[in-house]
Amino acid sequence: MALDIAGVDLRNQMRHVLDDVSRECERRKEPSLAALVVNQETGQPGAGWENGVREWPQEVRAVFRKWAPK
């Protein structure tokens, strides 16, 4: 496991952390860093990106554009 926190039910807990990250990014008018978090096995984001206001692939690109080295 990439985060090395075995025994924690990530599916039910990480979503709260990622929601907080997204809210803070939104408050700062920045792309959501939570878009970079994907399932290790599928490479896909969690269900929170389904039917959302922002499209996941576009948000990932926005994150890289924002913080890419210049």
TORTOR-102781 format. One line per field, with one value per atom (N, C-alpha, C, O): residue in one letter; atom name; x, y, z. Coordinates in steps of 0.001 Angstrom, whole numbers, plus 500000, padded with zeros to 6 digits. Each point is the difference from the previous one (the first is absolute). Last residue first. Layout:
TORTOR-102781
type	a/...
atom	CA/...
X	X/...
Y	Y/...
Z	Z/...
end
This chain:
TORTOR-102781
type	k/k/k/k/p/p/p/p/a/a/a/a/w/w/w/w/k/k/k/k/r/r/r/r/f/f/f/f/v/v/v/v/a/a/a/a/r/r/r/r/v/v/v/v/e/e/e/e/q/q/q/q/p/p/p/p/w/w/w/w/e/e/e/e/r/r/r/r/v/v/v/v/g/g/g/g/n/n/n/n/e/e/e/e/w/w/w/w/g/g/g/g/a/a/a/a/g/g/g/g/p/p/p/p/q/q/q/q/g/g/g/g/t/t/t/t/e/e/e/e/q/q/q/q/n/n/n/n/v/v/v/v/v/v/v/v/l/l/l/l/a/a/a/a/a/a/a/a/l/l/l/l/s/s/s/s/p/p/p/p/e/e/e/e/k/k/k/k/r/r/r/r/r/r/r/r/e/e/e/e/c/c/c/c/e/e/e/e/r/r/r/r/s/s/s/s/v/v/v/v/d/d/d/d/d/d/d/d/l/l/l/l/v/v/v/v/h/h/h/h/r/r/r/r/m/m/m/m/q/q/q/q/n/n/n/n/r/r/r/r/l/l/l/l/d/d/d/d/v/v/v/v/g/g/g/g/a/a/a/a/i/i/i/i/d/d/d/d/l/l/l/l/a/a/a/a/m/m/m/m
atom	N/CA/C/O/N/CA/C/O/N/CA/C/O/N/CA/C/O/N/CA/C/O/N/CA/C/O/N/CA/C/O/N/CA/C/O/N/CA/C/O/N/CA/C/O/N/CA/C/O/N/CA/C/O/N/CA/C/O/N/CA/C/O/N/CA/C/O/N/CA/C/O/N/CA/C/O/N/CA/C/O/N/CA/C/O/N/CA/C/O/N/CA/C/O/N/CA/C/O/N/CA/C/O/N/CA/C/O/N/CA/C/O/N/CA/C/O/N/CA/C/O/N/CA/C/O/N/CA/C/O/N/CA/C/O/N/CA/C/O/N/CA/C/O/N/CA/C/O/N/CA/C/O/N/CA/C/O/N/CA/C/O/N/CA/C/O/N/CA/C/O/N/CA/C/O/N/CA/C/O/N/CA/C/O/N/CA/C/O/N/CA/C/O/N/CA/C/O/N/CA/C/O/N/CA/C/O/N/CA/C/O/N/CA/C/O/N/CA/C/O/N/CA/C/O/N/CA/C/O/N/CA/C/O/N/CA/C/O/N/CA/C/O/N/CA/C/O/N/CA/C/O/N/CA/C/O/N/CA/C/O/N/CA/C/O/N/CA/C/O/N/CA/C/O/N/CA/C/O/N/CA/C/O/N/CA/C/O/N/CA/C/O/N/CA/C/O/N/CA/C/O/N/CA/C/O/N/CA/C/O/N/CA/C/O
X	508371/499995/501375/500186/496844/501175/500006/499629/495687/501111/501193/499822/495574/501233/501170/500983/494633/500179/501376/500662/497924/500275/500313/500894/497800/501349/500341/501144/494499/500964/501423/500832/495663/500058/501004/500708/498334/500795/500158/501076/496127/501388/500898/501073/494341/500515/501454/500812/496820/500274/500585/500856/497679/501201/500387/501183/494789/501264/501205/500987/494579/500384/501395/500896/495343/501205/500269/499745/496467/499995/501192/499898/498324/500416/499931/499733/499412/498907/500338/499116/504354/498899/498898/499623/504332/500183/498905/499913/500436/499719/500146/499476/501645/498642/499638/499057/506185/498861/498673/499943/504356/499635/498816/499369/504290/498844/499708/500369/502845/500496/498901/500206/499829/499303/500574/499815/502011/499773/499422/500361/500465/501259/499803/500832/496027/500053/501259/500260/499831/499300/500135/500852/500098/499871/499150/498845/501991/501178/499942/500852/495876/499872/501167/499895/499831/499381/499830/499848/501631/501077/499449/500685/496778/500003/501128/500064/499995/499501/500164/500894/498448/501012/499373/498970/499405/499790/501110/500517/498634/501157/499901/500892/495771/500050/501131/499872/499805/498934/500011/499831/503071/500440/498967/500351/498487/501063/500524/500244/496572/499394/501052/499764/501710/499283/499386/500060/501991/501011/499316/500424/496778/500612/501046/500062/498020/498987/500561/499790/502843/500017/498947/500223/499896/501232/500022/500319/496207/499834/501217/499866/500197/499089/499784/499823/502715/500728/499079/500405/497789/500647/500687/499918/497746/499065/500637/499288/503262/498836/499051/499400/504480/500220/498772/499749/501267/499014/500043/499214/504871/499093/499049/500437/503102/499056/499031/499033/505794/499176/499090/500379/502661/499158/498996/498786/504637/500526/499216/500586/499000/499994/500525/500263/499378/500839/500088/501050/498257/499157/500886/500924
Y	526189/500975/500271/500791/494962/500871/500915/499594/498694/499527/500951/501214/499000/499794/499448/499519/501645/500952/499864/501003/495925/501335/501000/500833/494850/499996/501344/500448/498996/499905/500070/500740/499038/501320/500021/500988/494884/500880/501385/500592/496447/499533/500884/500419/500318/500492/499573/500779/497647/501430/500576/500883/494597/500183/501479/500340/498657/499558/500220/500581/502541/498743/499621/500843/502186/500024/498610/498986/501605/501275/500079/500580/494505/501187/501243/499930/495080/500976/501255/500652/495927/499682/501027/500348/499508/500729/499695/500658/497190/501421/500826/501111/494136/500308/501473/500477/498329/499460/500487/500836/498764/500707/499319/499111/498111/500894/500705/499506/496880/501269/501025/501033/494196/500397/501267/500231/497767/498893/500461/499471/503602/499376/498931/499853/504500/498624/499336/500059/505276/498975/498640/499799/505965/498770/499005/500270/504298/499173/498664/499139/504421/499339/499064/499105/503866/498693/499237/498779/505781/499013/498596/499014/505257/499095/498975/499189/505993/498663/499062/500181/504964/499159/498666/499610/504361/500106/499285/500510/499610/500721/500238/500587/496933/501282/500875/501223/494352/500834/501382/501007/495785/500412/500921/501000/497100/500983/500494/501194/495334/501261/501096/501153/494489/500635/501328/500973/496409/500501/500741/501092/496689/501182/500630/501222/494733/501064/501285/501084/495089/500541/501082/500959/496734/500777/500662/501183/495866/501194/500914/501220/494593/500919/501272/501075/495242/500918/500979/501120/495347/501090/501021/501204/494688/500787/501193/500919/496092/500366/500897/500913/497125/501199/500441/501197/495995/499872/501272/500926/496783/501148/499825/499709/497219/499874/501167/499928/500780/498798/499974/500448/503038/500090/498852/500205/501483/499203/500204/500186/501560/500856/499298/500640/497060/501186/500868/500580/494019/501182/501242/500107
Z	485995/498890/499519/499075/503495/500030/498780/498899/502976/499167/500145/500106/501952/500770/499171/500562/497495/501102/500650/500268/496359/499424/501100/499851/501457/499428/499365/500080/501623/501104/499446/500524/496383/500622/501156/500195/497679/499126/500611/499917/502341/500091/499130/500433/499267/501278/500191/500500/495751/499858/501284/499955/500034/499169/499841/500009/502594/500573/499086/500452/499652/499377/500487/500036/502678/499192/499428/500649/501975/499303/499050/498919/502233/500733/499137/498800/500507/499993/500787/500555/500515/499097/500150/501118/501605/498741/499000/498963/505357/500192/498735/499926/500600/499542/500165/499368/500169/500735/499458/499098/497606/501225/500673/499429/497562/499861/501317/501065/497903/499478/499821/499364/502419/498768/499364/498805/505295/499060/498671/498949/504689/499612/498930/499105/501567/500475/499449/498798/501787/499231/500669/500866/499528/500781/499218/499673/498970/499771/500735/499782/500590/498695/499725/499162/504626/500223/498687/500013/500240/500102/500237/499729/497868/501149/499930/499076/498915/499655/501198/500827/500300/499377/499592/500548/502229/498559/499216/499006/505840/499473/498490/499388/502864/500709/499455/499929/498511/499446/500639/499312/502428/498662/499355/499374/504707/500191/498647/499823/500165/500468/500164/499640/499249/498890/500404/499250/504093/499062/498852/499625/503377/500630/499078/499865/498753/499959/500598/499454/500873/498644/499810/499260/504845/499842/498628/499883/500937/500835/499872/499902/497956/499307/500807/499427/502292/499131/499291/499690/503112/500718/499089/500241/498319/500802/500686/500403/496854/499191/500777/499433/502653/499191/499240/499860/504581/498930/499152/500202/502658/499996/498824/498887/501839/501093/500097/500758/497021/499994/501225/501082/496512/501198/499997/500004/496502/501105/501295/501067/494185/501190/501240/501018/494735/499813/501252/500278/499546/500000/500000/500806
end
